[in-house]
Amino acid sequence: MAQKKGSGSSKNGRDSAGRRLGLKHFDLEQVQAGSILVRQRGTKVHPGENVGIGKDHTLFAKISGYVKYYLYHGKTQVKILSHRGL
C-alpha cells in the first residue's frame, strides 16, 4: 500500500515563460547597426561578414544594411550586405 497520498496535481503546475528565441530579422530585411538578428542558445546560426556575436550567442549587425542568410560548409551563417543585391 502507498504510504503517502497521491497528490501529484498539486505538486505539478510550474512552467517558465518562453525565452523569445529565434530570428528577429529575416532574409533581405533592412537593419540598422546594432540590431539584434538572432537570439539563440549555442550557435545554430554562425556570424558572417559585418555580424557580431554576444556572450549569450546573440547575433547583431555591426553596420546598417540588408540581412542575408546562407549555407557555408553545411552551417547556416548570416551576413550584412551594404546593398540589397546578392
PDB file of N, CA, C and O in Angstrom:
ATOM      1  N   MET A   1       0.831  -1.197   0.000  1.00  0.00           N
ATOM      2  CA  MET A   1       0.000   0.000   0.000  1.00  0.00           C
ATOM      3  C   MET A   1       0.870   1.253   0.000  1.00  0.00           C
ATOM      4  O   MET A   1       2.001   1.262   0.488  1.00  0.00           O
ATOM      5  N   ALA A   2       0.308   2.277  -0.553  1.00  0.00           N
ATOM      6  CA  ALA A   2       1.044   3.536  -0.600  1.00  0.00           C
ATOM      7  C   ALA A   2       1.128   4.150   0.791  1.00  0.00           C
ATOM      8  O   ALA A   2       0.163   4.132   1.555  1.00  0.00           O
ATOM      9  N   GLN A   3       2.288   4.686   1.099  1.00  0.00           N
ATOM     10  CA  GLN A   3       2.485   5.321   2.405  1.00  0.00           C
ATOM     11  C   GLN A   3       2.046   6.786   2.390  1.00  0.00           C
ATOM     12  O   GLN A   3       1.750   7.374   3.431  1.00  0.00           O
ATOM     13  N   LYS A   4       2.012   7.371   1.160  1.00  0.00           N
ATOM     14  CA  LYS A   4       1.609   8.779   1.048  1.00  0.00           C
ATOM     15  C   LYS A   4       0.431   8.885   0.099  1.00  0.00           C
ATOM     16  O   LYS A   4       0.236   8.045  -0.779  1.00  0.00           O
ATOM     17  N   LYS A   5      -0.331   9.915   0.291  1.00  0.00           N
ATOM     18  CA  LYS A   5      -1.482  10.171  -0.552  1.00  0.00           C
ATOM     19  C   LYS A   5      -1.008  10.584  -1.953  1.00  0.00           C
ATOM     20  O   LYS A   5       0.001  11.277  -2.081  1.00  0.00           O
ATOM     21  N   GLY A   6      -1.701  10.181  -2.959  1.00  0.00           N
ATOM     22  CA  GLY A   6      -1.340  10.598  -4.323  1.00  0.00           C
ATOM     23  C   GLY A   6      -1.718  12.040  -4.549  1.00  0.00           C
ATOM     24  O   GLY A   6      -2.876  12.334  -4.847  1.00  0.00           O
ATOM     25  N   SER A   7      -0.771  12.948  -4.413  1.00  0.00           N
ATOM     26  CA  SER A   7      -1.084  14.378  -4.559  1.00  0.00           C
ATOM     27  C   SER A   7      -0.281  14.977  -5.704  1.00  0.00           C
ATOM     28  O   SER A   7       0.331  16.036  -5.564  1.00  0.00           O
ATOM     29  N   GLY A   8      -0.292  14.289  -6.832  1.00  0.00           N
ATOM     30  CA  GLY A   8       0.527  14.729  -7.965  1.00  0.00           C
ATOM     31  C   GLY A   8       0.117  16.067  -8.530  1.00  0.00           C
ATOM     32  O   GLY A   8       0.970  16.882  -8.881  1.00  0.00           O
ATOM     33  N   SER A   9      -1.179  16.303  -8.624  1.00  0.00           N
ATOM     34  CA  SER A   9      -1.627  17.510  -9.315  1.00  0.00           C
ATOM     35  C   SER A   9      -1.212  18.783  -8.584  1.00  0.00           C
ATOM     36  O   SER A   9      -0.960  19.803  -9.227  1.00  0.00           O
ATOM     37  N   SER A  10      -1.137  18.745  -7.274  1.00  0.00           N
ATOM     38  CA  SER A  10      -0.749  19.960  -6.556  1.00  0.00           C
ATOM     39  C   SER A  10       0.760  20.177  -6.594  1.00  0.00           C
ATOM     40  O   SER A  10       1.229  21.292  -6.367  1.00  0.00           O
ATOM     41  N   LYS A  11       1.526  19.119  -6.880  1.00  0.00           N
ATOM     42  CA  LYS A  11       2.983  19.274  -6.963  1.00  0.00           C
ATOM     43  C   LYS A  11       3.435  19.626  -8.376  1.00  0.00           C
ATOM     44  O   LYS A  11       4.571  20.054  -8.575  1.00  0.00           O
ATOM     45  N   ASN A  12       2.551  19.447  -9.359  1.00  0.00           N
ATOM     46  CA  ASN A  12       2.857  19.871 -10.725  1.00  0.00           C
ATOM     47  C   ASN A  12       2.431  21.329 -10.874  1.00  0.00           C
ATOM     48  O   ASN A  12       2.193  22.016  -9.881  1.00  0.00           O
ATOM     49  N   GLY A  13       2.337  21.789 -12.095  1.00  0.00           N
ATOM     50  CA  GLY A  13       1.756  23.104 -12.311  1.00  0.00           C
ATOM     51  C   GLY A  13       2.743  24.246 -12.401  1.00  0.00           C
ATOM     52  O   GLY A  13       2.323  25.403 -12.386  1.00  0.00           O
ATOM     53  N   ARG A  14       4.052  23.975 -12.495  1.00  0.00           N
ATOM     54  CA  ARG A  14       5.021  25.058 -12.683  1.00  0.00           C
ATOM     55  C   ARG A  14       5.445  25.062 -14.147  1.00  0.00           C
ATOM     56  O   ARG A  14       5.615  24.012 -14.766  1.00  0.00           O
ATOM     57  N   ASP A  15       5.607  26.239 -14.671  1.00  0.00           N
ATOM     58  CA  ASP A  15       6.080  26.356 -16.051  1.00  0.00           C
ATOM     59  C   ASP A  15       6.739  27.721 -16.205  1.00  0.00           C
ATOM     60  O   ASP A  15       6.249  28.720 -15.677  1.00  0.00           O
ATOM     61  N   SER A  16       7.844  27.755 -16.926  1.00  0.00           N
ATOM     62  CA  SER A  16       8.528  29.032 -17.130  1.00  0.00           C
ATOM     63  C   SER A  16       8.052  29.658 -18.435  1.00  0.00           C
ATOM     64  O   SER A  16       7.582  28.966 -19.339  1.00  0.00           O
ATOM     65  N   ALA A  17       8.179  30.955 -18.513  1.00  0.00           N
ATOM     66  CA  ALA A  17       7.796  31.677 -19.720  1.00  0.00           C
ATOM     67  C   ALA A  17       8.771  31.344 -20.841  1.00  0.00           C
ATOM     68  O   ALA A  17       9.931  31.020 -20.584  1.00  0.00           O
ATOM     69  N   GLY A  18       8.299  31.424 -22.093  1.00  0.00           N
ATOM     70  CA  GLY A  18       9.165  31.198 -23.241  1.00  0.00           C
ATOM     71  C   GLY A  18      10.283  32.228 -23.278  1.00  0.00           C
ATOM     72  O   GLY A  18      10.116  33.346 -22.790  1.00  0.00           O
ATOM     73  N   ARG A  19      11.414  31.861 -23.851  1.00  0.00           N
ATOM     74  CA  ARG A  19      12.595  32.733 -23.829  1.00  0.00           C
ATOM     75  C   ARG A  19      12.689  33.677 -25.018  1.00  0.00           C
ATOM     76  O   ARG A  19      13.666  34.418 -25.127  1.00  0.00           O
ATOM     77  N   ARG A  20      11.714  33.676 -25.906  1.00  0.00           N
ATOM     78  CA  ARG A  20      11.677  34.578 -27.074  1.00  0.00           C
ATOM     79  C   ARG A  20      12.924  34.437 -27.941  1.00  0.00           C
ATOM     80  O   ARG A  20      13.514  35.433 -28.358  1.00  0.00           O
ATOM     81  N   LEU A  21      13.322  33.192 -28.210  1.00  0.00           N
ATOM     82  CA  LEU A  21      14.481  32.926 -29.049  1.00  0.00           C
ATOM     83  C   LEU A  21      14.052  32.906 -30.514  1.00  0.00           C
ATOM     84  O   LEU A  21      12.862  32.841 -30.821  1.00  0.00           O
ATOM     85  N   GLY A  22      15.032  32.962 -31.413  1.00  0.00           N
ATOM     86  CA  GLY A  22      14.746  32.817 -32.837  1.00  0.00           C
ATOM     87  C   GLY A  22      15.219  34.011 -33.643  1.00  0.00           C
ATOM     88  O   GLY A  22      15.908  34.898 -33.138  1.00  0.00           O
ATOM     89  N   LEU A  23      14.825  34.010 -34.925  1.00  0.00           N
ATOM     90  CA  LEU A  23      15.204  35.083 -35.837  1.00  0.00           C
ATOM     91  C   LEU A  23      14.396  36.331 -35.515  1.00  0.00           C
ATOM     92  O   LEU A  23      13.180  36.264 -35.332  1.00  0.00           O
ATOM     93  N   LYS A  24      15.073  37.460 -35.447  1.00  0.00           N
ATOM     94  CA  LYS A  24      14.400  38.735 -35.199  1.00  0.00           C
ATOM     95  C   LYS A  24      14.292  39.556 -36.481  1.00  0.00           C
ATOM     96  O   LYS A  24      13.430  40.427 -36.593  1.00  0.00           O
ATOM     97  N   HIS A  25      15.172  39.277 -37.453  1.00  0.00           N
ATOM     98  CA  HIS A  25      15.108  39.912 -38.773  1.00  0.00           C
ATOM     99  C   HIS A  25      15.326  38.827 -39.812  1.00  0.00           C
ATOM    100  O   HIS A  25      16.135  37.921 -39.612  1.00  0.00           O
ATOM    101  N   PHE A  26      14.604  38.918 -40.924  1.00  0.00           N
ATOM    102  CA  PHE A  26      14.604  37.863 -41.926  1.00  0.00           C
ATOM    103  C   PHE A  26      15.414  38.260 -43.155  1.00  0.00           C
ATOM    104  O   PHE A  26      15.916  39.381 -43.244  1.00  0.00           O
ATOM    105  N   ASP A  27      15.536  37.334 -44.099  1.00  0.00           N
ATOM    106  CA  ASP A  27      16.376  37.499 -45.286  1.00  0.00           C
ATOM    107  C   ASP A  27      15.986  38.749 -46.079  1.00  0.00           C
ATOM    108  O   ASP A  27      14.806  39.003 -46.322  1.00  0.00           O
ATOM    109  N   LEU A  28      16.998  39.523 -46.476  1.00  0.00           N
ATOM    110  CA  LEU A  28      16.869  40.744 -47.275  1.00  0.00           C
ATOM    111  C   LEU A  28      16.061  41.845 -46.585  1.00  0.00           C
ATOM    112  O   LEU A  28      15.564  42.759 -47.243  1.00  0.00           O
ATOM    113  N   GLU A  29      15.935  41.757 -45.274  1.00  0.00           N
ATOM    114  CA  GLU A  29      15.290  42.811 -44.489  1.00  0.00           C
ATOM    115  C   GLU A  29      16.345  43.868 -44.148  1.00  0.00           C
ATOM    116  O   GLU A  29      17.490  43.533 -43.846  1.00  0.00           O
ATOM    117  N   GLN A  30      15.955  45.142 -44.197  1.00  0.00           N
ATOM    118  CA  GLN A  30      16.885  46.226 -43.888  1.00  0.00           C
ATOM    119  C   GLN A  30      17.012  46.382 -42.377  1.00  0.00           C
ATOM    120  O   GLN A  30      16.014  46.367 -41.655  1.00  0.00           O
ATOM    121  N   VAL A  31      18.263  46.534 -41.900  1.00  0.00           N
ATOM    122  CA  VAL A  31      18.505  46.685 -40.463  1.00  0.00           C
ATOM    123  C   VAL A  31      19.475  47.833 -40.213  1.00  0.00           C
ATOM    124  O   VAL A  31      20.247  48.219 -41.091  1.00  0.00           O
ATOM    125  N   GLN A  32      19.421  48.363 -39.011  1.00  0.00           N
ATOM    126  CA  GLN A  32      20.361  49.388 -38.567  1.00  0.00           C
ATOM    127  C   GLN A  32      21.514  48.720 -37.823  1.00  0.00           C
ATOM    128  O   GLN A  32      21.380  47.594 -37.345  1.00  0.00           O
ATOM    129  N   ALA A  33      22.635  49.409 -37.727  1.00  0.00           N
ATOM    130  CA  ALA A  33      23.768  48.896 -36.950  1.00  0.00           C
ATOM    131  C   ALA A  33      23.327  48.690 -35.510  1.00  0.00           C
ATOM    132  O   ALA A  33      22.655  49.550 -34.939  1.00  0.00           O
ATOM    133  N   GLY A  34      23.694  47.568 -34.922  1.00  0.00           N
ATOM    134  CA  GLY A  34      23.325  47.251 -33.548  1.00  0.00           C
ATOM    135  C   GLY A  34      22.045  46.449 -33.413  1.00  0.00           C
ATOM    136  O   GLY A  34      21.711  46.002 -32.316  1.00  0.00           O
ATOM    137  N   SER A  35      21.321  46.259 -34.512  1.00  0.00           N
ATOM    138  CA  SER A  35      20.075  45.484 -34.457  1.00  0.00           C
ATOM    139  C   SER A  35      20.361  44.024 -34.139  1.00  0.00           C
ATOM    140  O   SER A  35      21.322  43.447 -34.647  1.00  0.00           O
ATOM    141  N   ILE A  36      19.523  43.432 -33.299  1.00  0.00           N
ATOM    142  CA  ILE A  36      19.641  42.003 -32.999  1.00  0.00           C
ATOM    143  C   ILE A  36      19.048  41.222 -34.162  1.00  0.00           C
ATOM    144  O   ILE A  36      17.919  41.476 -34.580  1.00  0.00           O
ATOM    145  N   LEU A  37      19.820  40.267 -34.682  1.00  0.00           N
ATOM    146  CA  LEU A  37      19.374  39.449 -35.808  1.00  0.00           C
ATOM    147  C   LEU A  37      18.804  38.120 -35.338  1.00  0.00           C
ATOM    148  O   LEU A  37      17.748  37.692 -35.803  1.00  0.00           O
ATOM    149  N   VAL A  38      19.519  37.456 -34.396  1.00  0.00           N
ATOM    150  CA  VAL A  38      19.120  36.123 -33.927  1.00  0.00           C
ATOM    151  C   VAL A  38      19.391  36.025 -32.436  1.00  0.00           C
ATOM    152  O   VAL A  38      20.471  36.388 -31.970  1.00  0.00           O
ATOM    153  N   ARG A  39      18.410  35.535 -31.688  1.00  0.00           N
ATOM    154  CA  ARG A  39      18.630  35.145 -30.291  1.00  0.00           C
ATOM    155  C   ARG A  39      18.616  33.633 -30.265  1.00  0.00           C
ATOM    156  O   ARG A  39      17.689  33.014 -30.788  1.00  0.00           O
ATOM    157  N   GLN A  40      19.641  33.019 -29.656  1.00  0.00           N
ATOM    158  CA  GLN A  40      19.784  31.570 -29.725  1.00  0.00           C
ATOM    159  C   GLN A  40      20.538  31.028 -28.528  1.00  0.00           C
ATOM    160  O   GLN A  40      21.209  31.773 -27.814  1.00  0.00           O
ATOM    161  N   ARG A  41      20.423  29.731 -28.315  1.00  0.00           N
ATOM    162  CA  ARG A  41      21.218  29.011 -27.316  1.00  0.00           C
ATOM    163  C   ARG A  41      22.254  28.211 -28.089  1.00  0.00           C
ATOM    164  O   ARG A  41      21.903  27.281 -28.815  1.00  0.00           O
ATOM    165  N   GLY A  42      23.520  28.560 -27.940  1.00  0.00           N
ATOM    166  CA  GLY A  42      24.547  27.939 -28.776  1.00  0.00           C
ATOM    167  C   GLY A  42      24.539  28.610 -30.138  1.00  0.00           C
ATOM    168  O   GLY A  42      23.754  29.529 -30.374  1.00  0.00           O
ATOM    169  N   THR A  43      25.407  28.158 -31.037  1.00  0.00           N
ATOM    170  CA  THR A  43      25.489  28.794 -32.356  1.00  0.00           C
ATOM    171  C   THR A  43      24.790  27.947 -33.408  1.00  0.00           C
ATOM    172  O   THR A  43      25.446  27.263 -34.193  1.00  0.00           O
ATOM    173  N   LYS A  44      23.467  27.990 -33.428  1.00  0.00           N
ATOM    174  CA  LYS A  44      22.701  27.368 -34.517  1.00  0.00           C
ATOM    175  C   LYS A  44      22.976  28.141 -35.803  1.00  0.00           C
ATOM    176  O   LYS A  44      23.104  27.554 -36.877  1.00  0.00           O
ATOM    177  N   VAL A  45      23.065  29.465 -35.681  1.00  0.00           N
ATOM    178  CA  VAL A  45      23.400  30.339 -36.801  1.00  0.00           C
ATOM    179  C   VAL A  45      24.732  30.989 -36.463  1.00  0.00           C
ATOM    180  O   VAL A  45      24.905  31.520 -35.367  1.00  0.00           O
ATOM    181  N   HIS A  46      25.680  30.949 -37.407  1.00  0.00           N
ATOM    182  CA  HIS A  46      27.021  31.480 -37.175  1.00  0.00           C
ATOM    183  C   HIS A  46      27.143  32.889 -37.752  1.00  0.00           C
ATOM    184  O   HIS A  46      26.480  33.208 -38.739  1.00  0.00           O
ATOM    185  N   PRO A  47      27.982  33.736 -37.152  1.00  0.00           N
ATOM    186  CA  PRO A  47      28.159  35.093 -37.671  1.00  0.00           C
ATOM    187  C   PRO A  47      29.033  35.106 -38.920  1.00  0.00           C
ATOM    188  O   PRO A  47      30.027  34.385 -39.001  1.00  0.00           O
ATOM    189  N   GLY A  48      28.657  35.924 -39.882  1.00  0.00           N
ATOM    190  CA  GLY A  48      29.453  36.116 -41.095  1.00  0.00           C
ATOM    191  C   GLY A  48      29.964  37.548 -41.141  1.00  0.00           C
ATOM    192  O   GLY A  48      30.269  38.150 -40.112  1.00  0.00           O
ATOM    193  N   GLU A  49      30.052  38.086 -42.371  1.00  0.00           N
ATOM    194  CA  GLU A  49      30.553  39.451 -42.573  1.00  0.00           C
ATOM    195  C   GLU A  49      29.660  40.479 -41.875  1.00  0.00           C
ATOM    196  O   GLU A  49      28.435  40.426 -41.984  1.00  0.00           O
ATOM    197  N   ASN A  50      30.276  41.397 -41.171  1.00  0.00           N
ATOM    198  CA  ASN A  50      29.596  42.528 -40.530  1.00  0.00           C
ATOM    199  C   ASN A  50      28.566  42.114 -39.481  1.00  0.00           C
ATOM    200  O   ASN A  50      27.615  42.848 -39.214  1.00  0.00           O
ATOM    201  N   VAL A  51      28.759  40.935 -38.890  1.00  0.00           N
ATOM    202  CA  VAL A  51      27.868  40.440 -37.838  1.00  0.00           C
ATOM    203  C   VAL A  51      28.710  40.108 -36.618  1.00  0.00           C
ATOM    204  O   VAL A  51      29.727  39.424 -36.726  1.00  0.00           O
ATOM    205  N   GLY A  52      28.284  40.595 -35.448  1.00  0.00           N
ATOM    206  CA  GLY A  52      28.977  40.302 -34.195  1.00  0.00           C
ATOM    207  C   GLY A  52      28.204  39.267 -33.397  1.00  0.00           C
ATOM    208  O   GLY A  52      27.041  38.979 -33.681  1.00  0.00           O
ATOM    209  N   ILE A  53      28.880  38.708 -32.382  1.00  0.00           N
ATOM    210  CA  ILE A  53      28.241  37.704 -31.533  1.00  0.00           C
ATOM    211  C   ILE A  53      28.434  38.097 -30.075  1.00  0.00           C
ATOM    212  O   ILE A  53      29.542  38.432 -29.656  1.00  0.00           O
ATOM    213  N   GLY A  54      27.348  38.053 -29.304  1.00  0.00           N
ATOM    214  CA  GLY A  54      27.394  38.392 -27.885  1.00  0.00           C
ATOM    215  C   GLY A  54      27.746  37.186 -27.042  1.00  0.00           C
ATOM    216  O   GLY A  54      27.863  36.074 -27.557  1.00  0.00           O
ATOM    217  N   LYS A  55      27.917  37.402 -25.742  1.00  0.00           N
ATOM    218  CA  LYS A  55      28.333  36.308 -24.860  1.00  0.00           C
ATOM    219  C   LYS A  55      27.248  35.250 -24.690  1.00  0.00           C
ATOM    220  O   LYS A  55      27.542  34.119 -24.301  1.00  0.00           O
ATOM    221  N   ASP A  56      25.994  35.608 -24.978  1.00  0.00           N
ATOM    222  CA  ASP A  56      24.913  34.613 -24.936  1.00  0.00           C
ATOM    223  C   ASP A  56      24.577  34.102 -26.342  1.00  0.00           C
ATOM    224  O   ASP A  56      23.487  33.576 -26.569  1.00  0.00           O
ATOM    225  N   HIS A  57      25.518  34.256 -27.287  1.00  0.00           N
ATOM    226  CA  HIS A  57      25.416  33.803 -28.684  1.00  0.00           C
ATOM    227  C   HIS A  57      24.400  34.593 -29.507  1.00  0.00           C
ATOM    228  O   HIS A  57      23.997  34.151 -30.583  1.00  0.00           O
ATOM    229  N   THR A  58      23.985  35.759 -29.009  1.00  0.00           N
ATOM    230  CA  THR A  58      23.109  36.630 -29.789  1.00  0.00           C
ATOM    231  C   THR A  58      23.904  37.225 -30.945  1.00  0.00           C
ATOM    232  O   THR A  58      25.022  37.700 -30.750  1.00  0.00           O
ATOM    233  N   LEU A  59      23.330  37.201 -32.152  1.00  0.00           N
ATOM    234  CA  LEU A  59      23.979  37.793 -33.323  1.00  0.00           C
ATOM    235  C   LEU A  59      23.400  39.184 -33.556  1.00  0.00           C
ATOM    236  O   LEU A  59      22.189  39.383 -33.454  1.00  0.00           O
ATOM    237  N   PHE A  60      24.274  40.152 -33.872  1.00  0.00           N
ATOM    238  CA  PHE A  60      23.824  41.528 -34.083  1.00  0.00           C
ATOM    239  C   PHE A  60      24.560  42.135 -35.269  1.00  0.00           C
ATOM    240  O   PHE A  60      25.658  41.703 -35.620  1.00  0.00           O
ATOM    241  N   ALA A  61      23.944  43.141 -35.883  1.00  0.00           N
ATOM    242  CA  ALA A  61      24.506  43.811 -37.056  1.00  0.00           C
ATOM    243  C   ALA A  61      25.565  44.820 -36.624  1.00  0.00           C
ATOM    244  O   ALA A  61      25.331  45.624 -35.721  1.00  0.00           O
ATOM    245  N   LYS A  62      26.733  44.775 -37.273  1.00  0.00           N
ATOM    246  CA  LYS A  62      27.789  45.760 -36.995  1.00  0.00           C
ATOM    247  C   LYS A  62      27.629  47.010 -37.852  1.00  0.00           C
ATOM    248  O   LYS A  62      28.092  48.085 -37.470  1.00  0.00           O
ATOM    249  N   ILE A  63      26.979  46.879 -39.006  1.00  0.00           N
ATOM    250  CA  ILE A  63      26.731  48.019 -39.891  1.00  0.00           C
ATOM    251  C   ILE A  63      25.259  48.005 -40.309  1.00  0.00           C
ATOM    252  O   ILE A  63      24.576  46.990 -40.170  1.00  0.00           O
ATOM    253  N   SER A  64      24.784  49.125 -40.816  1.00  0.00           N
ATOM    254  CA  SER A  64      23.440  49.166 -41.391  1.00  0.00           C
ATOM    255  C   SER A  64      23.482  48.538 -42.775  1.00  0.00           C
ATOM    256  O   SER A  64      24.470  48.682 -43.495  1.00  0.00           O
ATOM    257  N   GLY A  65      22.426  47.848 -43.145  1.00  0.00           N
ATOM    258  CA  GLY A  65      22.380  47.203 -44.453  1.00  0.00           C
ATOM    259  C   GLY A  65      21.260  46.183 -44.520  1.00  0.00           C
ATOM    260  O   GLY A  65      20.229  46.331 -43.863  1.00  0.00           O
ATOM    261  N   TYR A  66      21.472  45.132 -45.331  1.00  0.00           N
ATOM    262  CA  TYR A  66      20.459  44.112 -45.561  1.00  0.00           C
ATOM    263  C   TYR A  66      20.948  42.763 -45.051  1.00  0.00           C
ATOM    264  O   TYR A  66      22.113  42.407 -45.228  1.00  0.00           O
ATOM    265  N   VAL A  67      20.054  42.023 -44.420  1.00  0.00           N
ATOM    266  CA  VAL A  67      20.379  40.721 -43.834  1.00  0.00           C
ATOM    267  C   VAL A  67      20.399  39.672 -44.937  1.00  0.00           C
ATOM    268  O   VAL A  67      19.527  39.661 -45.805  1.00  0.00           O
ATOM    269  N   LYS A  68      21.400  38.786 -44.901  1.00  0.00           N
ATOM    270  CA  LYS A  68      21.452  37.669 -45.852  1.00  0.00           C
ATOM    271  C   LYS A  68      21.845  36.406 -45.109  1.00  0.00           C
ATOM    272  O   LYS A  68      22.927  36.336 -44.525  1.00  0.00           O
ATOM    273  N   TYR A  69      20.955  35.388 -45.128  1.00  0.00           N
ATOM    274  CA  TYR A  69      21.239  34.074 -44.544  1.00  0.00           C
ATOM    275  C   TYR A  69      21.704  33.155 -45.663  1.00  0.00           C
ATOM    276  O   TYR A  69      21.178  33.218 -46.774  1.00  0.00           O
ATOM    277  N   TYR A  70      22.690  32.297 -45.379  1.00  0.00           N
ATOM    278  CA  TYR A  70      23.201  31.378 -46.396  1.00  0.00           C
ATOM    279  C   TYR A  70      23.865  30.184 -45.723  1.00  0.00           C
ATOM    280  O   TYR A  70      24.205  30.232 -44.541  1.00  0.00           O
ATOM    281  N   LEU A  71      24.044  29.112 -46.490  1.00  0.00           N
ATOM    282  CA  LEU A  71      24.743  27.921 -46.002  1.00  0.00           C
ATOM    283  C   LEU A  71      26.206  28.004 -46.399  1.00  0.00           C
ATOM    284  O   LEU A  71      26.524  28.336 -47.541  1.00  0.00           O
ATOM    285  N   TYR A  72      27.101  27.704 -45.460  1.00  0.00           N
ATOM    286  CA  TYR A  72      28.537  27.708 -45.724  1.00  0.00           C
ATOM    287  C   TYR A  72      29.126  26.485 -45.041  1.00  0.00           C
ATOM    288  O   TYR A  72      29.138  26.406 -43.812  1.00  0.00           O
ATOM    289  N   HIS A  73      29.610  25.542 -45.815  1.00  0.00           N
ATOM    290  CA  HIS A  73      30.139  24.271 -45.296  1.00  0.00           C
ATOM    291  C   HIS A  73      29.121  23.576 -44.396  1.00  0.00           C
ATOM    292  O   HIS A  73      29.476  23.029 -43.351  1.00  0.00           O
ATOM    293  N   GLY A  74      27.859  23.600 -44.806  1.00  0.00           N
ATOM    294  CA  GLY A  74      26.806  22.915 -44.065  1.00  0.00           C
ATOM    295  C   GLY A  74      26.305  23.642 -42.831  1.00  0.00           C
ATOM    296  O   GLY A  74      25.473  23.107 -42.098  1.00  0.00           O
ATOM    297  N   LYS A  75      26.794  24.850 -42.587  1.00  0.00           N
ATOM    298  CA  LYS A  75      26.354  25.618 -41.418  1.00  0.00           C
ATOM    299  C   LYS A  75      25.633  26.877 -41.890  1.00  0.00           C
ATOM    300  O   LYS A  75      26.034  27.504 -42.870  1.00  0.00           O
ATOM    301  N   THR A  76      24.579  27.234 -41.191  1.00  0.00           N
ATOM    302  CA  THR A  76      23.854  28.461 -41.520  1.00  0.00           C
ATOM    303  C   THR A  76      24.639  29.655 -40.998  1.00  0.00           C
ATOM    304  O   THR A  76      25.024  29.698 -39.830  1.00  0.00           O
ATOM    305  N   GLN A  77      24.869  30.619 -41.876  1.00  0.00           N
ATOM    306  CA  GLN A  77      25.546  31.854 -41.483  1.00  0.00           C
ATOM    307  C   GLN A  77      24.677  33.035 -41.881  1.00  0.00           C
ATOM    308  O   GLN A  77      23.798  32.921 -42.735  1.00  0.00           O
ATOM    309  N   VAL A  78      24.936  34.160 -41.254  1.00  0.00           N
ATOM    310  CA  VAL A  78      24.232  35.387 -41.601  1.00  0.00           C
ATOM    311  C   VAL A  78      25.269  36.486 -41.790  1.00  0.00           C
ATOM    312  O   VAL A  78      26.236  36.585 -41.034  1.00  0.00           O
ATOM    313  N   LYS A  79      25.050  37.314 -42.814  1.00  0.00           N
ATOM    314  CA  LYS A  79      25.933  38.462 -43.033  1.00  0.00           C
ATOM    315  C   LYS A  79      25.077  39.673 -43.349  1.00  0.00           C
ATOM    316  O   LYS A  79      23.885  39.551 -43.631  1.00  0.00           O
ATOM    317  N   ILE A  80      25.697  40.840 -43.300  1.00  0.00           N
ATOM    318  CA  ILE A  80      25.015  42.087 -43.624  1.00  0.00           C
ATOM    319  C   ILE A  80      25.604  42.628 -44.919  1.00  0.00           C
ATOM    320  O   ILE A  80      26.813  42.830 -45.029  1.00  0.00           O
ATOM    321  N   LEU A  81      24.734  42.860 -45.897  1.00  0.00           N
ATOM    322  CA  LEU A  81      25.140  43.424 -47.182  1.00  0.00           C
ATOM    323  C   LEU A  81      24.896  44.929 -47.155  1.00  0.00           C
ATOM    324  O   LEU A  81      23.921  45.394 -46.565  1.00  0.00           O
ATOM    325  N   SER A  82      25.781  45.687 -47.795  1.00  0.00           N
ATOM    326  CA  SER A  82      25.596  47.139 -47.818  1.00  0.00           C
ATOM    327  C   SER A  82      24.503  47.548 -48.805  1.00  0.00           C
ATOM    328  O   SER A  82      23.896  48.608 -48.651  1.00  0.00           O
ATOM    329  N   HIS A  83      24.245  46.707 -49.826  1.00  0.00           N
ATOM    330  CA  HIS A  83      23.151  46.966 -50.769  1.00  0.00           C
ATOM    331  C   HIS A  83      22.319  45.700 -50.911  1.00  0.00           C
ATOM    332  O   HIS A  83      22.750  44.626 -50.490  1.00  0.00           O
ATOM    333  N   ARG A  84      21.142  45.815 -51.493  1.00  0.00           N
ATOM    334  CA  ARG A  84      20.165  44.729 -51.458  1.00  0.00           C
ATOM    335  C   ARG A  84      20.497  43.543 -52.359  1.00  0.00           C
ATOM    336  O   ARG A  84      19.863  42.499 -52.207  1.00  0.00           O
ATOM    337  N   GLY A  85      21.428  43.634 -53.265  1.00  0.00           N
ATOM    338  CA  GLY A  85      21.760  42.523 -54.171  1.00  0.00           C
ATOM    339  C   GLY A  85      22.366  41.340 -53.441  1.00  0.00           C
ATOM    340  O   GLY A  85      22.454  41.343 -52.213  1.00  0.00           O
ATOM    341  N   LEU A  86      22.785  40.324 -54.193  1.00  0.00           N
ATOM    342  CA  LEU A  86      23.414  39.147 -53.595  1.00  0.00           C
ATOM    343  C   LEU A  86      24.873  39.438 -53.389  1.00  0.00           C
ATOM    344  O   LEU A  86      25.608  38.583 -52.894  1.00  0.00           O
TER     345      LEU A  86
END
